[in-house]
Amino acid sequence: MTERDAMREKLRIKPADLETVSDVLASPDNRLVGGLLDLVEKHGGVDAINRQADEAGRLETRLVRLREEGSRFLPDLGWLAERRDAGAFVSLPEYRRSVIGPAADATAPREARAVTLEISALQYFPWLITEAKQAIEQRELMPGRYIRVRSIAEQCATNEDILAVATAMQIIGATHVETLDTRGTDGSNVHLGGPDTIAGYFGGIGQPNDYPLRWADEYLGILTKYGIRQVLNVNSGTVLVALLLHKLGIRNEFKVSVFMGVDNAWSVLWLLMGARLLAGDDGSTSLAGLNLSNSVGLGTLLADAEVRQALGFEETVRLEHHVTETFKSIVRQPYDRRADVLAAAATVPNISAKHEGGDPAVEATREHPSDVLDYFIPKEQVVGDGLMPLLEQNYLDKHAALNETAAALTRAGIGVRPAALLHAEAN
């Protein structure tokens, strides 16, 4: 054995150390885990939680609830389903021909490397209908994945849209992610304010003190009431809680947010090691997506993919990377990572191209460029200040950027994953 081989052997985790960790997690004296078990029991136990979530997440159940509530969104949901069934949206062959011409019929895209088209943030249900109407008229693709960052309490209010959006996702065949309210931006970190305390955010606003269990409590409530499984996760403590919930047998899902700052392959290795060690009995994990930091370059993205493959999560943990970002309040502009996503997609499967802003050249022309701080403005203020049309235009700029990425991938011979039930593979 060489000296290098001997060093590698030293990195093996001793069975005794694994047993120690297992004993700590399973110990009746572990107050942290005890609190989590209390929450699971409060919501009825593992089996009851899964049954309620399954029933609440059925399309038929959601439509019945919307009718009983007299939802103002039902007509648009009906229109969306009718347009889907009528084949009104562009098919993938037609779309490919519009991008590369007749050659599309003679060449098959690399579907094994198909990139999920992702947009953020779908704050209000009517934006989805505006987007769909434009997509039909202009023969564009609808996203296959949507992120929401709107207050849960606000969108759960009477006549609001949490259930309508979830139903629409089933109608169009897309995945979506919600953001819970128990996060540090709600004032839980009492020492942080506005720009005058910005340096304090470097330590993480996260979920301080008792927030991991409050986050889990909120999540289990949303899961069982609405059947919404996937939420954002921004803190190592709540990541652990989410992994443990799955280990207990709850069919929960989460994605790591860009705000968690996973910005190097070592942090991905650490995170996915935890996911592997806390996998369910079938080897699965509740970690469905990993949104990498905006600072991640192509080399790191490729290294992350190697780590993911080595730990057996290539098919189940999506690597999500921003192509564009909001024009204000988060990154220096111009920010455009389309080339990195194209290069990665040539060899890496199961990635998504996330569009959080319009293309920078377009954003620069807008009266109100997209701003990440807009996500936190209450709807009442958005309406009162006359911002709704401007924010909807920001969203449509993101949709345009997403279609630019789809066209670039298509020209490169790489498949794309839009809303699966809207864009058929056959003409």
Kinemage of the C-alpha trace (Angstrom):
@kinemage 1
@onewidth
@group {chain A} dominant
@subgroup {mainchain}
@vectorlist {calphas} color= white
{ca met a 1} P 0.000 0.000 0.000
{ca thr a 2} L 1.366 3.389 -0.949
{ca glu a 3} L 1.428 6.319 1.436
{ca arg a 4} L -1.331 7.950 -0.591
{ca asp a 5} L -3.466 4.797 -0.336
{ca ala a 6} L -2.863 4.766 3.405
{ca met a 7} L -4.071 8.358 3.712
{ca arg a 8} L -7.243 7.517 1.812
{ca glu a 9} L -7.899 4.570 4.118
{ca lys a 10} L -7.719 6.920 7.094
{ca leu a 11} L -10.787 8.721 5.710
{ca arg a 12} L -13.037 5.704 6.149
{ca ile a 13} L -15.702 6.289 8.778
{ca lys a 14} L -15.374 3.786 11.581
{ca pro a 15} L -18.416 1.607 12.220
{ca ala a 16} L -18.153 2.551 15.884
{ca asp a 17} L -18.479 6.241 15.012
{ca leu a 18} L -21.506 5.566 12.838
{ca glu a 19} L -22.998 3.597 15.698
{ca thr a 20} L -22.392 6.509 18.071
{ca val a 21} L -24.268 8.879 15.766
{ca ser a 22} L -27.108 6.368 15.413
{ca asp a 23} L -27.308 6.008 19.176
{ca val a 24} L -27.504 9.782 19.619
{ca leu a 25} L -30.328 10.104 17.084
{ca ala a 26} L -32.290 7.193 18.570
{ca ser a 27} L -31.655 8.053 22.224
{ca pro a 28} L -34.752 8.853 24.343
{ca asp a 29} L -32.590 11.521 26.002
{ca asn a 30} L -32.139 13.462 22.741
{ca arg a 31} L -34.365 16.492 23.363
{ca leu a 32} L -33.972 17.788 19.801
{ca val a 33} L -35.277 14.608 18.222
{ca gly a 34} L -37.863 14.294 20.965
{ca gly a 35} L -39.305 17.648 19.980
{ca leu a 36} L -39.512 16.533 16.353
{ca leu a 37} L -41.292 13.324 17.330
{ca asp a 38} L -43.746 15.391 19.376
{ca leu a 39} L -44.578 17.377 16.240
{ca val a 40} L -45.093 14.273 14.138
{ca glu a 41} L -47.435 12.888 16.785
{ca lys a 42} L -49.241 16.233 17.013
{ca his a 43} L -50.063 15.928 13.309
{ca gly a 44} L -51.333 12.368 13.732
{ca gly a 45} L -48.234 10.236 13.190
{ca val a 46} L -46.361 9.155 10.083
{ca asp a 47} L -49.092 7.075 8.446
{ca ala a 48} L -51.830 9.629 9.067
{ca ile a 49} L -49.655 12.458 7.729
{ca asn a 50} L -48.948 10.529 4.542
{ca arg a 51} L -52.623 9.610 4.078
{ca gln a 52} L -53.801 13.186 4.587
{ca ala a 53} L -51.119 14.545 2.260
{ca asp a 54} L -52.006 12.041 -0.453
{ca glu a 55} L -55.714 12.876 -0.251
{ca ala a 56} L -55.161 16.633 -0.081
{ca gly a 57} L -52.840 16.455 -3.084
{ca arg a 58} L -55.260 14.641 -5.400
{ca leu a 59} L -56.428 16.788 -8.311
{ca glu a 60} L -60.052 15.780 -7.714
{ca thr a 61} L -59.827 16.736 -4.047
{ca arg a 62} L -58.366 20.118 -4.879
{ca leu a 63} L -61.010 20.871 -7.491
{ca val a 64} L -63.797 19.947 -5.069
{ca arg a 65} L -62.316 22.252 -2.441
{ca leu a 66} L -62.012 25.102 -4.910
{ca arg a 67} L -65.650 24.660 -5.929
{ca glu a 68} L -66.788 24.537 -2.311
{ca glu a 69} L -64.835 27.714 -1.606
{ca gly a 70} L -66.323 29.409 -4.659
{ca ser a 71} L -62.804 30.159 -5.862
{ca arg a 72} L -62.537 33.027 -8.301
{ca phe a 73} L -59.739 31.119 -10.038
{ca leu a 74} L -61.886 28.170 -11.178
{ca pro a 75} L -62.799 29.640 -14.591
{ca asp a 76} L -59.133 30.156 -15.444
{ca leu a 77} L -58.263 26.649 -14.256
{ca gly a 78} L -61.014 25.317 -16.497
{ca trp a 79} L -59.695 27.354 -19.418
{ca leu a 80} L -56.181 26.026 -18.795
{ca ala a 81} L -57.377 22.414 -18.817
{ca glu a 82} L -59.451 23.011 -21.964
{ca arg a 83} L -56.519 24.570 -23.820
{ca arg a 84} L -54.308 21.668 -22.736
{ca asp a 85} L -56.811 19.067 -23.932
{ca ala a 86} L -57.307 20.919 -27.221
{ca gly a 87} L -53.572 20.785 -27.937
{ca ala a 88} L -53.395 24.574 -28.067
{ca phe a 89} L -49.808 24.779 -26.837
{ca val a 90} L -46.855 24.285 -29.143
{ca ser a 91} L -45.667 20.685 -29.417
{ca leu a 92} L -41.985 19.978 -28.912
{ca pro a 93} L -41.421 18.966 -32.572
{ca glu a 94} L -43.094 22.185 -33.737
{ca tyr a 95} L -41.030 24.177 -31.273
{ca arg a 96} L -37.784 22.570 -32.425
{ca arg a 97} L -38.650 23.276 -36.058
{ca ser a 98} L -39.273 26.926 -35.193
{ca val a 99} L -35.766 27.124 -33.725
{ca ile a 100} L -33.617 25.066 -36.098
{ca gly a 101} L -35.822 24.572 -39.141
{ca pro a 102} L -36.499 21.356 -41.101
{ca ala a 103} L -33.328 19.769 -39.694
{ca ala a 104} L -35.266 19.241 -36.458
{ca asp a 105} L -37.153 16.349 -38.037
{ca ala a 106} L -33.940 14.505 -38.829
{ca thr a 107} L -32.149 14.988 -35.511
{ca ala a 108} L -33.171 13.760 -32.081
{ca pro a 109} L -32.209 15.899 -29.078
{ca arg a 110} L -30.210 14.345 -26.258
{ca glu a 111} L -33.098 13.633 -23.923
{ca ala a 112} L -30.869 11.928 -21.364
{ca arg a 113} L -29.379 15.367 -20.707
{ca ala a 114} L -32.642 17.289 -21.026
{ca val a 115} L -32.670 20.463 -18.945
{ca thr a 116} L -35.668 21.424 -16.820
{ca leu a 117} L -36.915 24.927 -17.607
{ca glu a 118} L -37.377 26.703 -14.267
{ca ile a 119} L -38.833 30.107 -13.406
{ca ser a 120} L -38.956 32.136 -10.196
{ca ala a 121} L -40.966 33.526 -8.670
{ca leu a 122} L -44.601 32.885 -9.587
{ca gln a 123} L -46.059 35.145 -6.935
{ca tyr a 124} L -49.656 35.383 -8.162
{ca phe a 125} L -51.886 32.907 -9.997
{ca pro a 126} L -53.113 35.376 -12.686
{ca trp a 127} L -49.541 35.710 -13.946
{ca leu a 128} L -49.622 32.035 -14.909
{ca ile a 129} L -52.702 32.574 -17.072
{ca thr a 130} L -51.173 35.637 -18.737
{ca glu a 131} L -48.040 33.587 -19.388
{ca ala a 132} L -50.060 30.691 -20.812
{ca lys a 133} L -52.017 32.940 -23.180
{ca gln a 134} L -48.789 34.477 -24.451
{ca ala a 135} L -47.205 31.037 -24.844
{ca ile a 136} L -50.119 29.874 -27.002
{ca glu a 137} L -50.105 32.998 -29.139
{ca gln a 138} L -46.339 33.215 -29.602
{ca arg a 139} L -45.699 29.412 -29.682
{ca glu a 140} L -43.464 29.494 -26.640
{ca leu a 141} L -42.693 26.894 -23.998
{ca met a 142} L -44.137 27.018 -20.508
{ca pro a 143} L -41.757 26.247 -17.617
{ca gly a 144} L -41.577 22.740 -16.222
{ca arg a 145} L -40.754 24.008 -12.747
{ca tyr a 146} L -42.009 26.994 -10.741
{ca ile a 147} L -40.732 28.591 -7.529
{ca arg a 148} L -42.936 30.659 -5.228
{ca val a 149} L -41.670 33.060 -2.559
{ca arg a 150} L -44.954 34.688 -1.563
{ca ser a 151} L -46.046 34.703 2.086
{ca ile a 152} L -47.821 31.439 2.906
{ca ala a 153} L -50.198 33.182 5.308
{ca glu a 154} L -51.130 35.698 2.610
{ca gln a 155} L -51.747 33.137 -0.103
{ca cys a 156} L -53.756 30.915 2.273
{ca ala a 157} L -56.198 33.751 3.085
{ca thr a 158} L -59.806 33.648 1.870
{ca asn a 159} L -60.075 33.923 -1.928
{ca glu a 160} L -56.309 33.627 -2.340
{ca asp a 161} L -54.356 31.328 -4.588
{ca ile a 162} L -52.253 28.644 -2.858
{ca leu a 163} L -54.658 25.875 -3.859
{ca ala a 164} L -55.253 27.287 -7.347
{ca val a 165} L -51.533 27.342 -8.125
{ca ala a 166} L -51.042 23.792 -6.839
{ca thr a 167} L -53.979 22.644 -8.976
{ca ala a 168} L -52.630 24.436 -12.037
{ca met a 169} L -49.309 22.637 -11.635
{ca gln a 170} L -51.110 19.292 -11.883
{ca ile a 171} L -53.090 20.465 -14.899
{ca ile a 172} L -49.987 21.514 -16.832
{ca gly a 173} L -47.635 18.788 -15.587
{ca ala a 174} L -45.082 20.912 -13.753
{ca thr a 175} L -43.434 20.803 -10.343
{ca his a 176} L -43.520 23.701 -7.938
{ca val a 177} L -41.910 24.775 -4.682
{ca glu a 178} L -43.348 26.918 -1.908
{ca thr a 179} L -41.462 29.010 0.656
{ca leu a 180} L -42.579 28.722 4.271
{ca asp a 181} L -43.021 31.792 6.454
{ca thr a 182} L -40.831 30.537 9.301
{ca arg a 183} L -37.615 31.977 7.959
{ca gly a 184} L -35.272 34.631 9.230
{ca thr a 185} L -36.705 37.420 7.107
{ca asp a 186} L -39.770 37.489 9.363
{ca gly a 187} L -37.818 39.246 12.104
{ca ser a 188} L -36.779 36.147 14.032
{ca asn a 189} L -33.197 37.407 14.071
{ca val a 190} L -33.859 40.456 16.219
{ca his a 191} L -30.496 42.045 15.477
{ca leu a 192} L -31.008 42.375 11.731
{ca gly a 193} L -32.803 45.215 10.027
{ca gly a 194} L -32.251 46.838 6.658
{ca pro a 195} L -29.102 47.829 4.754
{ca asp a 196} L -27.640 49.326 7.932
{ca thr a 197} L -27.187 45.798 9.311
{ca ile a 198} L -26.223 44.063 6.064
{ca ala a 199} L -22.941 42.698 7.465
{ca gly a 200} L -24.971 40.749 10.015
{ca tyr a 201} L -26.597 38.766 7.235
{ca phe a 202} L -23.238 37.192 6.415
{ca gly a 203} L -23.754 35.078 9.517
{ca gly a 204} L -27.038 33.840 8.116
{ca ile a 205} L -30.582 34.975 8.781
{ca gly a 206} L -31.662 31.331 8.590
{ca gln a 207} L -33.921 29.838 11.244
{ca pro a 208} L -32.520 30.879 14.631
{ca asn a 209} L -33.229 29.400 18.037
{ca asp a 210} L -36.491 27.383 18.049
{ca tyr a 211} L -37.261 27.922 14.378
{ca pro a 212} L -36.325 24.470 13.006
{ca leu a 213} L -39.237 22.853 14.852
{ca arg a 214} L -41.537 25.780 14.066
{ca trp a 215} L -40.554 25.338 10.422
{ca ala a 216} L -41.365 21.613 10.629
{ca asp a 217} L -44.710 22.382 12.279
{ca glu a 218} L -45.620 24.830 9.526
{ca tyr a 219} L -44.505 22.379 6.860
{ca leu a 220} L -46.541 19.459 8.222
{ca gly a 221} L -49.589 21.741 8.367
{ca ile a 222} L -49.198 22.763 4.728
{ca leu a 223} L -48.455 19.181 3.684
{ca thr a 224} L -51.549 17.702 5.285
{ca lys a 225} L -53.942 20.553 4.453
{ca tyr a 226} L -52.960 21.236 0.851
{ca gly a 227} L -50.873 18.226 -0.179
{ca ile a 228} L -47.999 20.550 -1.106
{ca arg a 229} L -44.857 18.472 -0.610
{ca gln a 230} L -41.923 20.547 -1.728
{ca val a 231} L -40.653 23.653 0.038
{ca leu a 232} L -37.518 25.760 0.058
{ca asn a 233} L -34.864 25.150 2.683
{ca val a 234} L -32.288 27.773 3.662
{ca asn a 235} L -30.633 26.505 6.839
{ca ser a 236} L -28.539 23.500 7.868
{ca gly a 237} L -30.778 22.881 10.879
{ca thr a 238} L -33.974 22.694 8.858
{ca val a 239} L -32.196 20.593 6.228
{ca leu a 240} L -31.428 18.072 8.988
{ca val a 241} L -35.027 18.220 10.209
{ca ala a 242} L -36.307 17.601 6.673
{ca leu a 243} L -33.974 14.636 6.224
{ca leu a 244} L -35.065 13.165 9.569
{ca leu a 245} L -38.755 13.531 8.689
{ca his a 246} L -38.123 11.421 5.607
{ca lys a 247} L -36.088 8.949 7.645
{ca leu a 248} L -39.138 8.522 9.880
{ca gly a 249} L -41.188 7.583 6.812
{ca ile a 250} L -42.903 10.860 5.901
{ca arg a 251} L -42.965 11.482 2.154
{ca asn a 252} L -41.727 15.064 2.342
{ca glu a 253} L -39.586 16.946 -0.183
{ca phe a 254} L -37.431 20.038 -0.115
{ca lys a 255} L -35.000 21.945 -2.258
{ca val a 256} L -32.011 23.862 -0.996
{ca ser a 257} L -32.352 27.563 -1.767
{ca val a 258} L -29.672 29.739 -3.326
{ca phe a 259} L -29.810 31.695 -0.060
{ca met a 260} L -28.178 28.777 1.757
{ca gly a 261} L -24.972 29.603 -0.084
{ca val a 262} L -23.904 26.165 -1.322
{ca asp a 263} L -21.006 27.497 -3.337
{ca asn a 264} L -18.350 24.785 -3.596
{ca ala a 265} L -18.097 21.050 -4.179
{ca trp a 266} L -17.053 20.446 -0.564
{ca ser a 267} L -20.329 21.869 0.688
{ca val a 268} L -22.205 19.682 -1.803
{ca leu a 269} L -20.254 16.642 -0.594
{ca trp a 270} L -21.138 17.462 3.034
{ca leu a 271} L -24.808 17.992 2.235
{ca leu a 272} L -25.203 14.860 0.118
{ca met a 273} L -23.251 12.766 2.625
{ca gly a 274} L -25.903 13.705 5.172
{ca ala a 275} L -28.644 12.842 2.702
{ca arg a 276} L -27.092 9.427 2.072
{ca leu a 277} L -26.580 8.638 5.763
{ca leu a 278} L -30.186 9.640 6.539
{ca ala a 279} L -31.781 8.047 3.485
{ca gly a 280} L -35.074 6.218 3.847
{ca asp a 281} L -35.373 2.454 3.972
{ca asp a 282} L -35.567 2.398 0.181
{ca gly a 283} L -32.457 4.564 -0.213
{ca ser a 284} L -34.433 7.680 -1.157
{ca thr a 285} L -33.995 11.179 0.194
{ca ser a 286} L -36.341 14.114 0.706
{ca leu a 287} L -33.761 16.398 -0.954
{ca ala a 288} L -35.231 16.919 -4.432
{ca gly a 289} L -33.275 19.921 -5.660
{ca leu a 290} L -30.087 21.789 -4.889
{ca asn a 291} L -29.953 25.432 -5.972
{ca leu a 292} L -26.295 26.358 -6.104
{ca ser a 293} L -24.890 29.732 -5.172
{ca asn a 294} L -24.696 32.376 -7.887
{ca ser a 295} L -20.909 32.355 -7.516
{ca val a 296} L -20.569 28.750 -8.687
{ca gly a 297} L -18.618 28.381 -11.925
{ca leu a 298} L -18.727 25.648 -14.546
{ca gly a 299} L -15.865 23.669 -13.001
{ca thr a 300} L -17.643 23.507 -9.656
{ca leu a 301} L -20.920 22.577 -11.315
{ca leu a 302} L -19.197 19.633 -12.991
{ca ala a 303} L -17.494 18.629 -9.748
{ca asp a 304} L -20.850 18.782 -7.942
{ca ala a 305} L -22.267 16.410 -10.540
{ca glu a 306} L -19.452 13.930 -9.835
{ca val a 307} L -20.192 14.027 -6.111
{ca arg a 308} L -23.916 13.555 -6.734
{ca gln a 309} L -23.281 10.559 -8.985
{ca ala a 310} L -20.854 8.933 -6.560
{ca leu a 311} L -23.404 9.102 -3.753
{ca gly a 312} L -26.185 7.656 -5.892
{ca phe a 313} L -28.391 10.740 -6.246
{ca glu a 314} L -27.958 11.546 -9.947
{ca glu a 315} L -31.561 10.664 -10.823
{ca thr a 316} L -33.254 12.091 -7.740
{ca val a 317} L -31.434 15.289 -6.713
{ca arg a 318} L -31.689 17.983 -9.373
{ca leu a 319} L -28.848 20.507 -9.660
{ca glu a 320} L -30.512 23.901 -10.133
{ca his a 321} L -28.491 26.838 -11.389
{ca his a 322} L -29.480 30.424 -12.094
{ca val a 323} L -29.212 31.511 -15.701
{ca thr a 324} L -30.496 34.962 -14.779
{ca glu a 325} L -31.076 36.798 -11.495
{ca thr a 326} L -33.266 39.703 -10.472
{ca phe a 327} L -31.754 42.891 -11.810
{ca lys a 328} L -31.574 44.545 -8.394
{ca ser a 329} L -30.638 43.714 -4.801
{ca ile a 330} L -28.909 40.348 -5.172
{ca val a 331} L -26.045 40.223 -7.728
{ca arg a 332} L -23.873 42.550 -9.752
{ca gln a 333} L -25.207 42.973 -13.263
{ca pro a 334} L -24.960 41.903 -15.975
{ca tyr a 335} L -25.496 38.364 -14.666
{ca asp a 336} L -25.945 35.744 -17.389
{ca arg a 337} L -24.922 32.109 -16.857
{ca arg a 338} L -26.572 30.609 -19.924
{ca ala a 339} L -23.211 29.505 -21.361
{ca asp a 340} L -22.365 27.576 -18.179
{ca val a 341} L -25.682 25.739 -18.201
{ca leu a 342} L -25.242 24.873 -21.880
{ca ala a 343} L -21.749 23.548 -21.277
{ca ala a 344} L -22.796 21.521 -18.238
{ca ala a 345} L -25.842 20.066 -19.969
{ca ala a 346} L -23.613 18.540 -22.622
{ca thr a 347} L -22.481 15.921 -20.093
{ca val a 348} L -24.515 16.304 -16.887
{ca pro a 349} L -28.065 14.917 -16.507
{ca asn a 350} L -30.850 16.172 -14.258
{ca ile a 351} L -30.127 19.878 -14.075
{ca ser a 352} L -32.438 22.840 -14.321
{ca ala a 353} L -31.930 26.278 -15.791
{ca lys a 354} L -33.468 28.726 -13.351
{ca his a 355} L -34.639 32.156 -14.490
{ca glu a 356} L -35.033 34.652 -11.669
{ca gly a 357} L -34.763 37.686 -13.911
{ca gly a 358} L -35.057 38.743 -17.506
{ca asp a 359} L -32.017 38.943 -19.738
{ca pro a 360} L -29.954 41.887 -18.394
{ca ala a 361} L -30.171 43.882 -21.616
{ca val a 362} L -33.967 43.750 -21.410
{ca glu a 363} L -34.106 44.484 -17.697
{ca ala a 364} L -32.027 47.628 -18.172
{ca thr a 365} L -34.789 49.111 -20.328
{ca arg a 366} L -37.614 48.580 -17.843
{ca glu a 367} L -39.291 51.325 -15.855
{ca his a 368} L -39.240 48.912 -12.911
{ca pro a 369} L -36.497 46.278 -13.285
{ca ser a 370} L -36.966 43.075 -11.298
{ca asp a 371} L -35.908 43.351 -7.662
{ca val a 372} L -35.602 40.455 -5.204
{ca leu a 373} L -36.935 42.728 -2.459
{ca asp a 374} L -40.255 42.887 -4.329
{ca tyr a 375} L -40.892 39.303 -3.193
{ca phe a 376} L -41.441 40.542 0.336
{ca ile a 377} L -43.937 43.322 -0.408
{ca pro a 378} L -47.459 42.467 0.852
{ca lys a 379} L -50.059 42.142 -1.898
{ca glu a 380} L -52.097 44.993 -0.433
{ca gln a 381} L -49.124 47.314 -0.908
{ca val a 382} L -48.374 45.931 -4.379
{ca val a 383} L -51.919 46.749 -5.463
{ca gly a 384} L -52.078 50.049 -3.595
{ca asp a 385} L -48.828 51.301 -5.096
{ca gly a 386} L -49.842 50.254 -8.615
{ca leu a 387} L -46.984 47.756 -8.870
{ca met a 388} L -48.910 44.696 -10.080
{ca pro a 389} L -48.604 45.411 -13.851
{ca leu a 390} L -44.908 46.198 -13.432
{ca leu a 391} L -44.227 43.016 -11.460
{ca glu a 392} L -46.161 40.958 -13.990
{ca gln a 393} L -43.978 42.432 -16.733
{ca asn a 394} L -40.912 41.407 -14.718
{ca tyr a 395} L -42.315 37.872 -14.606
{ca leu a 396} L -42.917 37.827 -18.363
{ca asp a 397} L -39.326 39.001 -18.875
{ca lys a 398} L -38.229 35.905 -16.955
{ca his a 399} L -40.463 33.809 -19.186
{ca ala a 400} L -38.775 35.367 -22.236
{ca ala a 401} L -35.324 34.610 -20.817
{ca leu a 402} L -36.401 31.022 -20.184
{ca asn a 403} L -37.427 30.659 -23.814
{ca glu a 404} L -34.104 32.118 -24.929
{ca thr a 405} L -32.398 29.383 -22.916
{ca ala a 406} L -34.707 26.743 -24.388
{ca ala a 407} L -33.804 27.901 -27.892
{ca ala a 408} L -30.078 27.865 -27.115
{ca leu a 409} L -30.322 24.317 -25.728
{ca thr a 410} L -32.323 23.221 -28.752
{ca arg a 411} L -29.714 24.623 -31.141
{ca ala a 412} L -27.082 22.681 -29.176
{ca gly a 413} L -29.033 19.462 -29.634
{ca ile a 414} L -29.944 19.185 -25.956
{ca gly a 415} L -33.480 18.331 -24.890
{ca val a 416} L -35.598 20.578 -22.679
{ca arg a 417} L -38.265 19.805 -20.090
{ca pro a 418} L -41.139 22.287 -20.169
{ca ala a 419} L -44.591 21.697 -18.634
{ca ala a 420} L -45.029 18.052 -19.519
{ca leu a 421} L -48.792 18.009 -20.165
{ca leu a 422} L -48.816 21.113 -22.355
{ca his a 423} L -46.051 20.390 -24.832
{ca ala a 424} L -46.452 16.954 -26.422
{ca glu a 425} L -43.533 15.136 -28.011
{ca ala a 426} L -45.784 14.162 -30.942
{ca asn a 427} L -47.335 16.700 -33.329
